[in-house]
Amino acid sequence: MSNLETRPREELCAAGSHAPSSGTPGTSPRVEILDHRQVPLGGTRAMDVRRTLPQRARSLVGAWCFLDHYGPDDVSTSDGMQVPPHPHTGLQTVSWLFEGEILHRDSVGSLQTVRPGELNLMTAGRGISHSEESPAGLRPPLLHGVQLWVALPGDRLGDEPFFEHHGDLPLWSGPGGERVQVLVGSLSVGGVELRSTATVFTPLVGAQVDLPAGASVQVEVDPRFEHALLVDAGDASFEGVLVPVASLGYVEPGRSVLTVSAGERPVRAVLIGGEPFAEEIVMWWNFVGRSHDDVAAARADWMAQVEVVQDDGADVPVPGEGGTRYAAGASGRRFGEVVGYDGGPLPAPVLPDIRLVPRRRPV
């Protein structure tokens, strides 16, 4: 999914936080509650998402650098999701659904529908572009899921882009209807290791946890990792602390076992984690780099591939509202060309008038 904000903030992201912790003072582990912010994504096909990463209190969990939570949205009488071709650098996109279908196209020739329980993973490397849309014709009536980004380490920023789809991910089912499915990385439940074959470049884990009312599950994790739990639905407690729906509960490294529990309502949640990311990153719009110049160069390269149709006098059309087409030779340039999407590519927003100066990593 693209970040469709018309005025995205430039973010300097680093491991660490100034956020206070929740829970009883003097007890361990501590759980930080990170509230979401509502973000209206622009254009005539606007949709609202609940964003928990990045934010001022905490910008990264491991290498996870972006988390949007959306739906359930009724797409039975509309075009549903329609995200035109747009670029990415320096990251992996992780598309995960609770309900519905999304059709992915990209500039390396991929065409793949993703459904609940399946993973679409796109590695941008030096640059890729893609589109996402609700499939035409008969499709599930609701669209509901999460879109996550993973920052690539510095030695992978120049890699060639690629895409992978995983339709058979490891799943553990408990005797009371508890379920844990691993998207990326690995963890253990009930003495059973669940390991995804999805490609990652830093130590990571991502999993969906489903619990009936009153149930609980313990997952064995790498104690070097920091972890966070996004609650999609239900009365969820993480390490004994209630995490509100659409919020993120965070725990620092040092835990080898984590407990997720359900109260009176069944729980659906997404657990993410990883080794604290050692590098500072600059993230703006759909680009991840290491400096302001990195993202400025990526924007310039993308706009060199996008030709603005001057039919309304605007220098740059609003993202999602058309008014663009690919420039000649776009398929041979940095971000390639997405073939088959019914519409032009997204233009990049205008960069802010400030340069982001690296600061010390929070502690």
C-alpha positions as CSV (number, residue, x, y, z in Angstrom):
1,M,0.0,0.0,0.0
2,S,1.2,3.5,-0.7
3,N,1.3,6.3,1.8
4,L,-1.3,8.5,0.1
5,E,-0.9,11.4,2.5
6,T,-0.6,14.6,0.4
7,R,1.8,16.2,2.9
8,P,3.7,13.3,4.5
9,R,6.1,14.1,7.3
10,E,9.8,13.3,6.9
11,E,10.6,10.9,9.7
12,L,14.0,10.1,11.3
13,C,13.5,6.7,12.8
14,A,15.8,5.0,15.3
15,A,15.7,2.3,17.9
16,G,14.7,3.4,21.4
17,S,12.0,5.5,22.9
18,H,11.1,8.3,25.3
19,A,7.7,6.8,25.9
20,P,6.5,6.0,29.5
21,S,5.7,2.5,30.4
22,S,2.4,1.1,31.6
23,G,1.8,-1.5,34.3
24,T,2.6,-1.6,38.0
25,P,5.8,0.3,39.0
26,G,8.6,-2.0,39.9
27,T,7.3,-5.0,38.1
28,S,8.7,-6.7,35.0
29,P,8.0,-6.8,32.2
30,R,6.8,-3.3,31.4
31,V,4.3,-2.7,28.6
32,E,4.2,0.6,26.8
33,I,0.8,1.4,25.2
34,L,1.2,3.2,21.9
35,D,-2.1,4.7,20.7
36,H,-2.9,5.0,17.0
37,R,-3.5,8.1,15.0
38,Q,-6.2,8.3,12.4
39,V,-4.7,9.1,9.0
40,P,-7.0,10.0,6.1
41,L,-5.3,8.9,2.9
42,G,-5.9,11.4,0.1
43,G,-7.6,11.4,-3.2
44,T,-11.2,10.8,-4.4
45,R,-11.0,7.2,-3.3
46,A,-9.9,8.2,0.2
47,M,-9.8,5.7,3.1
48,D,-8.9,6.1,6.7
49,V,-6.2,4.0,8.4
50,R,-5.1,3.7,12.0
51,R,-1.3,4.2,12.1
52,T,0.7,3.0,15.1
53,L,4.2,3.1,13.5
54,P,6.1,5.4,13.2
55,Q,5.2,7.8,16.0
56,R,7.1,10.2,18.2
57,A,7.1,7.9,21.2
58,R,8.5,5.0,19.2
59,S,9.5,4.8,15.5
60,L,10.7,1.2,15.2
61,V,10.1,-2.3,16.6
62,G,13.1,-4.2,15.4
63,A,13.2,-3.3,11.7
64,W,9.4,-2.9,11.5
65,C,9.1,0.8,10.6
66,F,5.5,1.3,9.5
67,L,2.2,-0.2,10.5
68,D,-1.2,0.8,9.1
69,H,-4.4,-1.0,10.2
70,Y,-7.5,-0.6,8.1
71,G,-11.1,-1.9,7.9
72,P,-13.4,-3.6,8.0
73,D,-14.5,-1.6,5.0
74,D,-17.5,-2.6,2.8
75,V,-16.3,-2.9,-0.7
76,S,-19.4,-4.7,-2.1
77,T,-20.8,-1.5,-3.7
78,S,-17.7,0.4,-4.5
79,D,-14.4,0.0,-6.3
80,G,-12.8,-1.0,-3.0
81,M,-9.0,-0.5,-2.7
82,Q,-7.5,1.3,-5.7
83,V,-3.9,2.3,-5.1
84,P,-2.3,3.3,-8.4
85,P,1.3,2.5,-9.3
86,H,3.7,4.1,-6.8
87,P,7.4,3.6,-5.9
88,H,9.3,2.2,-2.9
89,T,13.0,2.1,-1.9
90,G,14.9,0.6,1.0
91,L,12.1,-1.5,2.5
92,Q,10.0,-4.6,2.3
93,T,6.2,-4.3,2.1
94,V,4.2,-6.9,4.1
95,S,0.6,-7.3,3.1
96,W,-1.6,-9.3,5.5
97,L,-5.4,-9.6,5.4
98,F,-8.0,-10.6,8.0
99,E,-10.8,-10.4,5.4
100,G,-11.1,-9.8,1.6
101,E,-8.7,-9.9,-1.3
102,I,-6.1,-7.6,-2.9
103,L,-4.6,-7.9,-6.3
104,H,-0.9,-6.9,-6.5
105,R,1.0,-5.9,-9.6
106,D,4.6,-4.7,-9.8
107,S,7.3,-3.6,-12.1
108,V,9.2,-6.9,-12.0
109,G,6.1,-8.6,-13.6
110,S,4.3,-10.0,-10.6
111,L,0.6,-10.5,-10.6
112,Q,-0.7,-12.0,-7.4
113,T,-3.9,-12.0,-5.3
114,V,-3.5,-12.2,-1.5
115,R,-6.1,-13.6,0.8
116,P,-6.4,-14.2,4.6
117,G,-3.7,-16.5,5.8
118,E,-1.4,-15.7,2.8
119,L,1.5,-13.3,2.6
120,N,2.5,-10.9,-0.1
121,L,6.1,-9.8,0.5
122,M,7.8,-7.3,-1.8
123,T,11.5,-6.3,-1.4
124,A,12.1,-2.9,-2.9
125,G,15.9,-2.8,-2.7
126,R,17.2,0.1,-4.9
127,G,13.7,0.7,-6.3
128,I,10.4,-1.0,-7.4
129,S,6.9,0.2,-8.1
130,H,3.5,-1.6,-7.6
131,S,-0.2,-1.2,-7.5
132,E,-2.9,-2.7,-5.2
133,E,-6.5,-3.0,-6.0
134,S,-9.7,-4.9,-5.0
135,P,-10.2,-7.5,-7.8
136,A,-12.9,-6.6,-10.3
137,G,-16.1,-8.7,-10.3
138,L,-17.2,-11.1,-7.6
139,R,-15.2,-10.6,-4.4
140,P,-15.6,-10.8,-0.6
141,P,-17.7,-7.9,0.6
142,L,-15.3,-6.7,3.3
143,L,-11.7,-5.6,3.2
144,H,-9.8,-5.7,6.5
145,G,-6.1,-6.0,7.3
146,V,-2.7,-4.5,8.0
147,Q,0.1,-3.1,5.9
148,L,3.6,-3.2,7.4
149,W,7.0,-2.1,6.2
150,V,10.3,-3.5,7.2
151,A,13.4,-1.3,6.8
152,L,16.3,-2.9,4.9
153,P,19.8,-2.8,6.4
154,G,22.2,-0.4,4.7
155,D,24.1,-3.2,2.8
156,R,20.8,-4.1,1.1
157,L,19.8,-0.7,-0.2
158,G,21.3,-1.3,-3.6
159,D,19.8,-4.8,-4.1
160,E,17.6,-5.6,-7.1
161,P,13.9,-5.8,-6.3
162,F,11.9,-9.0,-6.1
163,F,8.5,-10.3,-5.0
164,E,7.4,-13.4,-3.2
165,H,4.0,-14.9,-2.2
166,H,3.6,-17.5,0.6
167,G,0.3,-19.4,0.6
168,D,1.3,-22.1,3.1
169,L,2.5,-20.5,6.3
170,P,3.2,-22.4,9.5
171,L,0.1,-22.6,11.8
172,W,-0.3,-23.9,15.4
173,S,-3.8,-24.8,16.7
174,G,-4.5,-25.3,20.4
175,P,-7.0,-27.6,22.0
176,G,-9.4,-24.7,22.8
177,G,-9.4,-23.1,19.4
178,E,-6.2,-21.0,20.0
179,R,-4.3,-20.2,16.8
180,V,-0.9,-18.8,16.0
181,Q,0.2,-18.3,12.4
182,V,3.7,-17.0,11.6
183,L,4.1,-14.6,8.7
184,V,7.9,-14.0,8.9
185,G,10.7,-15.3,11.1
186,S,10.0,-17.9,13.8
187,L,8.7,-18.6,17.3
188,S,7.6,-21.6,19.3
189,V,4.2,-22.5,20.7
190,G,3.6,-25.6,22.9
191,G,7.0,-26.9,22.1
192,V,6.4,-26.6,18.3
193,E,8.7,-24.3,16.3
194,L,6.9,-22.3,13.6
195,R,9.3,-21.0,11.0
196,S,8.3,-19.0,7.9
197,T,10.3,-19.3,4.7
198,A,9.7,-15.7,3.8
199,T,12.9,-13.8,3.1
200,V,14.1,-11.4,5.8
201,F,17.4,-9.5,6.1
202,T,17.4,-8.8,9.8
203,P,16.3,-11.0,12.7
204,L,12.5,-10.6,12.8
205,V,9.2,-12.2,13.7
206,G,5.6,-11.5,12.7
207,A,2.6,-13.6,13.6
208,Q,-1.2,-13.5,13.9
209,V,-2.7,-14.6,17.2
210,D,-6.4,-15.7,17.5
211,L,-7.9,-16.6,20.9
212,P,-11.4,-17.6,22.0
213,A,-12.9,-15.6,24.9
214,G,-11.2,-16.5,28.1
215,A,-8.2,-18.3,26.4
216,S,-4.5,-17.6,26.8
217,V,-1.4,-18.6,24.8
218,Q,2.3,-18.4,25.6
219,V,4.8,-18.0,22.8
220,E,8.5,-18.7,23.1
221,V,10.5,-15.9,21.5
222,D,14.1,-14.7,21.1
223,P,15.1,-12.7,24.2
224,R,17.2,-10.4,22.0
225,F,14.1,-9.1,20.4
226,E,11.8,-6.2,21.3
227,H,8.1,-7.0,20.6
228,A,4.8,-5.3,20.1
229,L,1.2,-6.5,19.9
230,L,-1.3,-4.8,17.6
231,V,-4.9,-5.6,18.7
232,D,-7.4,-5.9,15.9
233,A,-10.4,-7.1,17.9
234,G,-11.4,-8.2,21.4
235,D,-10.3,-7.8,25.0
236,A,-6.6,-8.5,24.7
237,S,-4.0,-8.5,27.5
238,F,-0.3,-8.6,26.7
239,E,2.0,-9.7,29.5
240,G,-0.9,-8.9,31.9
241,V,-1.6,-5.4,30.6
242,L,-4.8,-4.6,28.7
243,V,-4.1,-3.3,25.2
244,P,-6.9,-1.3,23.6
245,V,-8.2,-2.2,20.1
246,A,-6.1,-0.5,17.4
247,S,-3.3,0.2,19.8
248,L,0.1,-1.3,20.1
249,G,1.5,-2.8,23.3
250,Y,5.3,-2.8,23.4
251,V,7.8,-4.8,25.5
252,E,11.6,-4.3,25.4
253,P,14.1,-7.0,24.9
254,G,14.8,-9.6,27.6
255,R,11.7,-11.8,27.4
256,S,11.9,-15.4,26.3
257,V,8.2,-16.1,26.8
258,L,5.3,-13.7,26.0
259,T,1.7,-14.2,27.1
260,V,-1.4,-13.0,25.2
261,S,-4.8,-13.5,26.9
262,A,-8.4,-12.9,25.9
263,G,-11.1,-11.5,28.2
264,E,-14.8,-11.7,27.6
265,R,-14.5,-11.2,23.9
266,P,-12.4,-13.3,21.4
267,V,-9.1,-11.7,20.4
268,R,-7.4,-11.2,17.0
269,A,-3.9,-9.6,17.2
270,V,-0.7,-9.3,15.3
271,L,2.6,-9.8,17.1
272,I,5.8,-8.2,15.6
273,G,9.3,-8.2,16.9
274,G,13.0,-8.1,16.1
275,E,16.4,-7.2,17.2
276,P,16.6,-3.4,17.8
277,F,17.6,-1.9,14.5
278,A,21.1,-0.5,14.7
279,E,20.8,2.1,11.9
280,E,19.0,5.4,11.8
281,I,16.7,5.7,8.8
282,V,15.0,8.6,7.0
283,M,11.5,7.8,5.8
284,W,9.4,10.1,3.7
285,W,6.3,9.1,1.6
286,N,7.2,5.6,0.2
287,F,10.9,5.9,0.5
288,V,13.3,4.6,3.1
289,G,16.9,5.8,3.0
290,R,19.7,7.0,5.3
291,S,19.6,10.7,4.5
292,H,17.4,13.5,3.2
293,D,19.5,13.3,0.0
294,D,18.5,9.6,-0.4
295,V,14.8,10.3,-0.4
296,A,15.2,13.5,-2.5
297,A,17.0,11.5,-5.2
298,A,14.4,8.8,-5.1
299,R,11.6,11.3,-5.5
300,A,13.4,13.0,-8.4
301,D,14.0,9.6,-10.1
302,W,10.3,8.7,-9.8
303,M,9.0,12.0,-11.1
304,A,11.3,11.6,-14.1
305,Q,9.2,8.6,-14.9
306,V,5.9,10.3,-14.3
307,E,4.5,12.7,-16.9
308,V,1.9,15.2,-15.5
309,V,-1.0,15.8,-17.8
310,Q,-1.7,19.5,-17.7
311,D,-5.4,19.4,-18.1
312,D,-6.4,21.5,-15.1
313,G,-3.5,23.9,-14.7
314,A,-2.1,22.1,-11.6
315,D,1.6,21.5,-11.4
316,V,1.2,18.3,-9.4
317,P,-2.2,16.5,-9.3
318,V,-3.6,15.2,-6.1
319,P,-2.5,11.6,-5.5
320,G,-5.2,9.2,-6.6
321,E,-7.0,11.7,-8.8
322,G,-5.3,10.9,-12.1
323,G,-3.7,13.5,-14.3
324,T,-0.5,11.4,-14.9
325,R,0.9,8.9,-17.2
326,Y,4.2,7.2,-17.6
327,A,7.0,9.1,-19.4
328,A,8.6,7.5,-22.4
329,G,11.1,4.9,-21.4
330,A,9.8,4.5,-17.9
331,S,10.0,0.7,-18.1
332,G,13.8,0.9,-18.3
333,R,14.3,3.3,-15.5
334,R,14.9,2.9,-11.7
335,F,11.3,2.0,-10.7
336,G,10.2,0.3,-13.9
337,E,6.6,0.3,-15.0
338,V,3.5,-1.5,-13.7
339,V,1.6,-3.1,-16.6
340,G,-2.1,-3.7,-16.5
341,Y,-3.4,-1.2,-13.9
342,D,-6.3,0.9,-15.2
343,G,-4.9,4.3,-14.5
344,G,-1.8,6.4,-14.3
345,P,1.0,6.3,-11.7
346,L,0.9,8.4,-8.4
347,P,2.9,11.6,-8.5
348,A,5.1,12.2,-5.5
349,P,4.1,14.9,-3.0
350,V,6.3,18.0,-2.8
351,L,9.3,17.6,-0.4
352,P,9.2,19.7,2.8
353,D,11.3,22.9,2.8
354,I,13.6,21.6,5.5
355,R,16.5,19.2,5.6
356,L,16.4,16.5,8.2
357,V,19.5,16.6,10.3
358,P,20.4,13.3,12.1
359,R,20.1,13.4,15.9
360,R,21.2,11.1,18.6
361,R,19.4,7.9,18.9
362,P,16.8,8.0,21.8
363,V,17.6,5.9,24.8
